Amino acid sequence: MVEAQDQRKPESRTADPPNPSVLGGGRGGGGRMQRGMPVAKAKDMRGTVKRLWGYFGDERKQLVALSALVLTSTAIGLVVPYLIGQAIDTIENLSGSSNVSLLRIIVIGLVAAYLLDWVIHFGQAWFMAGVSQRIVRKLRNTLFIKLQKLPISFFDKHTHGEIMSRLSNDIESVSNTVAHSTTQLMSSALMITGSFIMMVLLSPYLTLASMVTVPLVYLVAKVITKRTRALFKQQQKMLGELNGHIEEMISGISVVKAFNHEETVVLQFDAINHSLYEVGVKAQIWSGFIMPLMNVINNIGFTAVAAVGGMLAVQELITIGVIAAFLSYSRQFVRPLNEIASVFNTLQSALAGAERVFEVLDEEEETSDTEDTRVLANPAGHIRFEQVSFGYVPNVNVFHNISFEVDPGSSIALVGPTGAGKTTLINLLTRFYEVDSGRILIDGHDIRSYSRNSLRQCFGIVLQDTYLFSGTIRENIQYGKLDACFEDILQAAKLANAHGFIQRLPNGYDTHLSESGTNLSQGQQQLLAIARAVLANPAILILDEATSNVDTRTELQIQEAMLELMQGRTTFIIAHRLSTIRDADRIMVVDKGEIVEWGNHDSLMEQAGVYHDLYFSQFRNIS
């Protein structure tokens, strides 16, 4: 029995979910960035680095070993210039067998140092490859798990391509930077410190001369990285937008071709791609300024060291070997500064990607089950809405204080114009969205008191747009109950009237489906969806326009399958073809978020109200 109570109409309401083009996009690829908007900068660079560093926690042993290798490599790098300086001074003062023996020892030491350094660098690359890939795998897993916990509203506001971009492009950017920059930063920091100490020990005067370039390096790095940070963040966003557009156009390629919009789509793609090109060029140009400017600064530093060193050598205050060694140390001091500036520039891209990943990880999840959450076991299917109000947008109600009751095992048809709120009602029942006020009860208890898993296990849903996964027909039906045996799958297919066409396929139940099952007809896809729902054996069945995309003959097959599926289950049927719901126990007419009429077909026709008008608007041309 259905009872409607207290249907008060608010002044302003809409039954439609948020417009993706306004709130950021749904599957249709809305939410593209508006031209001329200010460039988004990293909101919390230090916080992002700290969070990213947290993923290194499980790699302590590997990082200790890596640090030991880096330390050894740095020590070798510091020894080599000193040996070269000693070799030069030995050659300059070459006289007697003792100096020759010393020179031979120095040369052997240099060769051994270079060979050991090569081995150590190979070890560093080997360790870092494993560390970086494990970290990125963990980050990717964390993000994918998070996506499973996010509410449907999140996916209504973001395009699929944009989400995929965060899972692939942004994380890949982090992966590349972690793999190539971690050891470089460690090595550069140690080399700068060690080289500076050796420079001071060799000649304080030459050290002062070489320090002239340090402020210039800092200034250049600060100016350029500040600019590239914003550009790389915008580049990542534009890449996500481009991916969203590509995903949208590929998904809807049949519609594009049907309306002959290929050229329009190409122009749209070109516009987005050109925007990405422009920001990419700016990012790369600013990024490319680093090394040329650093080389100029380095040359200025080398000139200063050579000039001061020459004057000191003329006065015999230092030797030629010391000058040669100092120039090497000076180069080793400045080169890591350049590398850090360059790596820091590259880090902007990685941090922009990491920040976009963390933005998703910080999204509010579906409300968690509480300690006193009950399990919905053996549901009867008794449903009651009590004073339920809801709106997708604050202060704009879709429903306001609606109340009705559905007896177990009865069938309820929801009809009404497009946007009336039929699908919204189902979204609330399944807790895809939470009510703003009031409550929804199943078997006498608020649905919020049940665990989400047990609640949703009691529902079976057959949608207008059937989604089939890549895989076999057997696997797609089994999705309704993963532990089902083949006999159960076979029985479900027979009850859904799908067994006949499956047998006629080349490989039967092992026939592999393409993405979304496009190698099957719409009707065949729908029958498989019904078989999946049959296998799940739900207490409450939801049929959302399940026959709207098929021909009349296939519709009859689907209706037969649905009648079999509906036996003994509470069923909600959303339909625009009113001929398909004449036999429903109750028909609920929804309009502008209100239940305006309810009853069976005959009683509603006698009322000559909204349902009567809808019915005859479809059949007035049929004699």
DRENBALO-339793 format. One record per residue (C-alpha): y, x negated, z; residue in three letters. Coordinates in steps of 0.2 Angstrom, whole numbers, plus 2048, in hexadecimal, padded with zeros to 3 digits. Example, Ala and Ser with C-alpha at 12.3 -4.5 7.8 and 13.67 -1.06 7.14 Angstrom:
REM DRENBALO-339793
7EA7C2827ALA 7FB7BC824SER 
This chain:
REM DRENBALO-339793
800800800MET 8117FA7FCVAL 8207FF807GLU 8327FA803ALA 83F7FA810GLN 8527F7812ASP 8567F1801GLN 8687ED803ARG 8717E57F4LYS 87C7D77F6PRO 88C7D57EDGLU 8877C57E3SER 8757BF7E0ARG 86A7B77D3THR 8587B77D1ALA 8567A87C6ASP 8527977CDPRO 85F7897CCPRO 8657857BBASN 85D7747B7PRO 86C76F7ACSER 8787727BBVAL 86D76A7C9LEU 86675C7C0GLY 8587627B4GLY 84776A7B4GLY 83A7677A8ARG 84676C79AGLY 84F75B79CGLY 85F7617A3GLY 86A7587AFGLY 87074B7A3ARG 87E7407AAMET 88F7467A5GLN 89973A79AARG 8A87327A3GLY 8A17337B4MET 8A47247C0PRO 8977177C0VAL 88C7197CFALA 88B7097DALYS 87D7047E6ALA 88070E7F5LYS 878702802ASP 8736F27FAMET 86F6EA80BARG 8656F8810GLY 85B6F9800THR 8576E6801VAL 8516E9813LYS 8466F780EARG 83F6EE7FFLEU 83B6DF80BTRP 8316EB816GLY 8246EC808TYR 8216D980APHE 81A6DD81CGLY 8086DD816ASP 80A6CC80DGLU 80E6C181CARG 7FF6B5819LYS 8036B3807GLN 8156B180ALEU 8126A3817VAL 80769A80AALA 81469D7FDLEU 822696808SER 81768680BALA 8166847F9LEU 8286867F6VAL 82C67B804LEU 82166D7FDTHR 82866F7ECSER 83A66E7F3THR 83565E7FCALA 82F6577ECILE 83F65C7E3GLY 8496537F0LEU 83E6437EFVAL 83F6417DCVAL 85263D7DAPRO 8516317E9TYR 8426287E0LEU 84C6287D0ILE 85B6207D8GLY 8506137E0GLN 84860F7CFALA 85960D7C7ILE 85F6017D5ASP 84E5F77D4THR 8505F57C1ILE 8625F07C3GLU 85C5E27D0ASN 84C5DE7C7LEU 8475CC7CBSER 8365C77D1GLY 8255CF7D3SER 8295D87E3SER 8365E37DAASN 82A5E67CBVAL 81D5EC7D8SER 82A5F77E0LEU 82F5FF7D0LEU 81C6027CCARG 81A60B7DCILE 82A6157D9ILE 82461A7C8VAL 81361F7CEILE 81B6297DCGLY 8266327CFLEU 8176377C4VAL 80D63D7D3ALA 81B6477D9ALA 81D6507C8TYR 80B6547C7LEU 80A65B7D8LEU 81A6657D5ASP 81166D7C5TRP 8026717D0VAL 80D6797DDILE 8176837D1HIS 80768A7CAPHE 80168F7DBGLY 8126977DFGLN 8106A27CFALA 7FE6A77D3TRP 8036AC7E5PHE 8136B57E0MET 80A6BF7D2ALA 7FE6C67DEGLY 80B6CA7EBVAL 8176D27DFSER 80A6DD7D8GLN 8036E37E8ARG 8146E77EEILE 8186F17DFVAL 8086FA7DFARG 80B6FF7F1LYS 81D7057ECLEU 81670E7DDARG 8097177E8ASN 81671B7F5THR 8217237E8LEU 81372D7E0PHE 80D7337F1ILE 81E7387F5LYS 8207427E5LEU 81074D7EBGLN 8197517FBLYS 82A7567F4LEU 82E7697F2PRO 82E7727E1ILE 8417727E2SER 8427607E0PHE 8397617CFPHE 84576F7CAASP 8547647CCLYS 84D7547C3HIS 8467527B2THR 83474C7B0HIS 83A73D7A6GLY 8477387B3GLU 8397387C1ILE 82D72F7B6MET 83B7227B3SER 83C71F7C5ARG 82971D7C7LEU 8287117B8SER 8387097B2ASN 8407077C3ASP 8317007CCILE 82D6F57BDGLU 83F6EE7BFSER 83B6EA7D2VAL 82A6E37CDSER 8326D67C1ASN 83F6D17CDTHR 8336CF7DCVAL 8276C57D1ALA 8346B97CAHIS 8426B87D6SER 83A6B77E8THR 8346A57E6THR 8436A07DDGLN 84E6A67EBLEU 84469D7F8MET 84368D7EESER 85668E7EASER 85B6907FCALA 850681802LEU 8566767F3MET 86867A7F6ILE 866675809THR 85C666805GLY 8676607F7SER 876661801PHE 86F657810ILE 869649804MET 87B6497FBMET 88364780CVAL 877639811LEU 87A630800LEU 88D6327FFSER 89963D809PRO 8A76397FCTYR 89D63F7EDLEU 89764E7F7THR 8A96537FALEU 8AC6517E7ALA 89E65C7E2SER 8A366A7EEMET 8B266D7E4VAL 8A76797D9THR 89F6837E7VAL 8AE6907E9PRO 8AE6927D6LEU 89C6967D6VAL 89E6A37E4TYR 8AD6AB7DCLEU 8A46AD7CBVAL 8946B47D3ALA 89E6C07DELYS 8A86C77CFVAL 89A6C87C3ILE 88D6CF7CETHR 8996DD7D5LYS 89B6E37C3ARG 8896E17BDTHR 8826EA7CDARG 88B6FA7C7ALA 8866F87B5LEU 8746F57B9PHE 8747057C4LYS 87B70F7B6GLN 86F7077A9GLN 86070D7B4GLN 86871F7B5LYS 86B71F7A2MET 85971979FLEU 8527277AAGLY 85D7347A0GLU 85672D790LEU 84472E796ASN 84874079BGLY 84E74578AHIS 83F73C782ILE 83374678DGLU 83C756789GLU 83C754777MET 82A74E776ILE 82475D780SER 82E769776GLY 82B761765ILE 82377175DSER 83377B762VAL 83E76D75BVAL 83576E74ALYS 83478174AALA 84778274BPHE 84A77373FASN 85476A74DHIS 84D758749GLU 85E752744GLU 86775A753THR 85A75275FVAL 85C741756VAL 86F742759LEU 86D74776BGLN 86173876DPHE 86D72D764ASP 87B732770ALA 87172E780ILE 86A71F778ASN 87B719773HIS 88171C785SER 87371178CLEU 87770477ETYR 889703784GLU 885701796VAL 8776F5792GLY 8826EA788VAL 88F6EA795LYS 8826E67A3ALA 87B6D8798GLN 88C6D1793ILE 8926D07A5TRP 8816C97AASER 8826BC79CGLY 8926B57A3PHE 88A6AD7B1ILE 88169F7A9MET 88E69979DPRO 89B6997ABLEU 8906907B7MET 88D6837AAASN 89F6807A8VAL 8A167F7BBILE 8926737BCASN 89A6687AFASN 8AA6677B9ILE 8A06627C9GLY 8966557BFPHE 8A764E7B8THR 8AE64D7CAALA 89F6447D1VAL 89E6387C2ALA 8B16347C4ALA 8B06317D7VAL 89F6287D6GLY 8A661C7C8GLY 8B56187D3MET 8A96157E2LEU 89D60A7D8ALA 8AC5FF7D1VAL 8B05FC7E3GLN 89E5F87E7GLU 89D6067F4LEU 88E60E7ECILE 8816087DFTHR 87D6107CEILE 86C6167D5GLY 8756207E2VAL 8816287D5ILE 87262C7CBALA 8686347DAALA 87863D7DFPHE 87A6447CELEU 86964B7CFSER 86B6527E0TYR 87C6597DASER 8736627CCARG 8656687D8GLN 87366F7E3PHE 87C6787D6VAL 86D67E7CCARG 8666897DAPRO 8786907DCLEU 8776957CAASN 86669C7CCGLU 86A6A67DBILE 8796AD7D2ALA 86E6B17C3SER 8606B87CEVAL 86D6C27D8PHE 8736C97C8ASN 8616CE7C3THR 85F6D57D4LEU 86C6E27D1GLN 8616EA7C4SER 8526EA7D0ALA 85C6F07DFLEU 8636FE7D4ALA 8517037D0GLY 84B7017E2ALA 85970C7E8GLU 8557197DBARG 8437197E2VAL 8487197F4PHE 8537287F0GLU 8437327EBVAL 83A72B7FBLEU 849732805ASP 8487437FEGLU 84375180AGLU 831755809GLU 82976680BGLU 82A76A81ETHR 81B763827SER 80D76D830ASP 81076E843THR 80476A850GLU 80177D853ASP 7FE780840THR 7EF78B83DARG 7E378B82FVAL 7E279A824LEU 7CF79D824ALA 7C67AB81BASN 7D77B3816PRO 7D67C6813ALA 7E57C7808GLY 7F07D2812HIS 8037CE80EILE 8137D4816ARG 8257CF812PHE 8317D3821GLU 8447D281EGLN 8427C3812VAL 8527BC80BSER 8537AD7FFPHE 85F7A47F3GLY 85D7947E9TYR 86F7917ECVAL 8777937FDPRO 8807A37FFASN 8797AA7EFVAL 86A7B57F3ASN 85C7B97E7VAL 8547C47F4PHE 85C7CC803HIS 8527D5811ASN 8437DA806ILE 8347E180FSER 8237E7808PHE 8117E780CGLU 8017E4802VAL 7F07EA808ASP 7E17DD805PRO 7D97DF7F5GLY 7E67E97ECSER 7EF7E47DCSER 8027E47DBILE 80B7E27CBALA 81D7DB7CBLEU 8277E17BDVAL 83A7E07B9GLY 8467D87ADPRO 8477C57ABTHR 84F7BD7B9GLY 84C7CB7C5ALA 8437C07D2GLY 8307C37CELYS 82C7B17CDTHR 8377AD7DCTHR 82D7B97E7LEU 81D7B07E2ILE 82579F7E6ASN 8297A57F8LEU 8187AC7FALEU 81079B7F6THR 81D791800ARG 8237887F1PHE 83478D7F8TYR 83879280AGLU 8407A280FVAL 8527A2815ASP 84F7B0822SER 8417BC826GLY 82F7B8825ARG 8207BA81AILE 80F7BE822LEU 7FD7BC81CILE 7F07C4826ASP 7FC7C7834GLY 8037B6836HIS 8137AD82FASP 80E7A2820ILE 818794828ARG 80C794837SER 7FE79082BTYR 7FA77E824SER 80077C812ARG 7EF77780CASN 7E6786813SER 7F479280ELEU 7F478C7FCARG 7E178B7FBGLN 7E179E7FDCYS 7EB7A07EDPHE 7E57A07DBGLY 7F379F7CEILE 7F27A27BBVAL 80279E7B3LEU 80A7A37A2GLN 80B79179DASP 7FA78A7A1THR 7F97787A5TYR 7E976F7A1LEU 7E675C7A5PHE 7E074F79ASER 7CD74E79CGLY 7BE759799THR 7BD76C79AILE 7B176A7A8ARG 7BE75F7B2GLU 7CC76C7AFASN 7C277B7B5ILE 7BC7707C4GLN 7CE76D7C9TYR 7CD77E7D2GLY 7BF7777DDLYS 7BC7647DCLEU 7AB7657E5ASP 7A47737DAALA 79476F7D1CYS 7917737BEPHE 7887837C2GLU 7987897CBASP 7A37847BCILE 79778C7B0LEU 79879C7BAGLN 7AB79C7BBALA 7AC7997A8ALA 7A17A87A5LYS 7AB7B47B1LEU 7BB7AE7A8ALA 7B37B2797ASN 7B679F792ALA 7A479B791HIS 7A27A177FGLY 7AF797777PHE 7AB787781ILE 79978877BGLN 7A0788769ARG 7AA77876CLEU 7A2767766PRO 79E760777ASN 79E771781GLY 7A476E793TYR 7A675B78FASP 7B375E782THR 7C2753785HIS 7D375C785LEU 7E375477FSER 7F375578AGLU 7F6766790SER 7E776C786GLY 7F076D776THR 7DF76C76CASN 7DB77E772LEU 7E478E76ESER 7EF79777BGLN 7E27A477FGLY 7D4796782GLN 7E078D78DGLN 7E379D797GLN 7D17A0799LEU 7CE78F7A0LEU 7DC7927ACALA 7D47A27B2ILE 7C37997B3ALA 7CB78C7BEARG 7D279A7C9ALA 7C17A37CAVAL 7B97937D0LEU 7C77917DEALA 7C17A27E4ASN 7D27A67EBPRO 7D67B57F7ALA 7E77B87EFILE 7E97B77DCLEU 7F97B57D3ILE 7FA7B97C0LEU 80B7B47B9ASP 80C7BA7A7GLU 7FA7B57A4ALA 7F97BE793THR 80A7BD78CSER 8067AE780ASN 7F77B5778VAL 7F17C176AASP 7EB7D276ETHR 7D87CE76CARG 7DA7BF777THR 7E47C9783GLU 7D67D5785LEU 7CA7C7789GLN 7D67C0796ILE 7D87D179EGLN 7C67D379FGLU 7C57C27A8ALA 7D37C77B3MET 7CC7D77B8LEU 7BC7CE7BDGLU 7C77C17C7LEU 7D17CE7D0MET 7C17D77D8GLN 7C37D77EBGLY 7D37CC7EAARG 7E57D07EETHR 7EE7CE7DDTHR 8007CC7D8PHE 8027CF7C5ILE 8137CA7BDILE 8147D17ACALA 8207D779FHIS 8137E0794ARG 8127EF79FLEU 8027F5796SER 7F97E779FTHR 7FD7EE7B1ILE 7FB8007AFARG 7EB8007BAASP 7F37F67C8ALA 7F27FE7D9ASP 8057FC7DCARG 8137F87D0ILE 8227EF7D8MET 8327F07CEVAL 83E7E27D2VAL 84F7E27CBASP 85E7D67D1LYS 8547D07E0GLY 8507E17E6GLU 8407EC7E6ILE 8477FB7DEVAL 8378057DBGLU 8258047E0TRP 81680F7DDGLY 8088117D0ASN 80B8137BEHIS 80A8267BEASP 8168287CDSER 82281C7C6LEU 8228257B5MET 8268357BEGLU 83582D7C7GLN 83C82A7B6ALA 84581B7BDGLY 8468087B8VAL 8338077B5TYR 8338167AAHIS 84180F7A0ASP 8397FE79ELEU 828806799TYR 83081078BPHE 83B802785SER 82B7F9781GLN 821808779PHE 82F813772ARG 82A80E760ASN 818812763ILE 81382475ESER 
